[in-house]
Amino acid sequence: MSTLLAGRHVEPLEEGSRIGRYVLIRDVAGVLHAISPLSVAAVCEDDGGALLLLPGGRLVQVSQGLATVLAWLDVRG
């Protein structure tokens, strides 16, 4: 992988930022996910955070609140 990025400046990946059609979201276990906003079936409030329901029934639990997650997933602009 390092040879692919040789000589290129790569910004650190920050939660909530967009890369192409994906939003970067870090779950409570520290795993970084690149999620297409249109693939999220539901966002539910959870104790101190939110749950995202993805295709195949996969749940991603995050420590950010519902309003923050919805703002990240907003595709209007």
C-alpha positions in Angstrom: 0.0 0.0 0.0 2.8 2.4 0.8 4.1 2.2 -2.8 0.7 3.3 -4.1 0.8 6.4 -1.9 4.5 7.2 -2.4 5.0 10.9 -3.0 1.4 11.8 -2.3 0.1 13.8 0.6 -2.7 11.9 2.3 -4.9 13.7 4.8 -5.7 11.9 8.0 -9.1 10.2 7.9 -11.6 12.1 10.1 -14.9 10.8 11.3 -17.8 12.5 9.5 -15.7 13.5 6.5 -16.7 12.5 3.0 -14.7 10.7 0.4 -16.5 10.5 -2.9 -20.0 9.1 -2.1 -18.9 7.7 1.3 -19.0 9.1 4.8 -16.4 7.9 7.3 -17.9 6.7 10.6 -16.0 5.1 13.5 -17.9 2.6 15.6 -17.5 2.2 19.4 -14.9 -0.6 18.8 -12.7 1.9 16.9 -13.3 0.4 13.5 -13.6 3.0 10.7 -16.4 2.4 8.2 -16.9 4.1 4.8 -20.6 4.1 4.4 -22.8 5.2 1.5 -25.5 7.4 3.1 -28.1 5.9 0.8 -27.4 2.4 2.1 -28.3 3.2 5.7 -31.8 1.8 6.2 -32.3 3.4 9.7 -30.6 5.4 12.4 -31.8 4.8 15.9 -31.0 6.6 19.2 -29.1 4.4 21.6 -27.7 4.9 25.1 -25.2 7.7 24.6 -25.0 7.3 20.9 -26.8 5.9 17.8 -27.2 2.6 15.9 -27.0 2.5 12.1 -28.8 -0.4 10.3 -27.0 -1.4 7.1 -27.8 -3.9 4.4 -27.8 -7.5 5.5 -29.0 -6.5 8.9 -25.6 -5.3 10.1 -25.7 -2.9 13.0 -23.0 -0.2 13.5 -23.0 1.4 17.0 -21.4 4.8 17.3 -20.9 7.1 20.3 -22.2 10.2 18.5 -25.7 11.3 18.9 -28.6 10.9 16.5 -28.5 14.5 15.3 -24.7 14.3 14.5 -25.1 11.1 12.6 -28.1 12.4 10.6 -26.1 15.5 9.7 -23.2 13.3 8.4 -25.6 11.3 6.3 -27.4 14.3 4.8 -27.1 14.0 1.0 -28.7 17.4 0.2 -25.5 19.2 0.3 
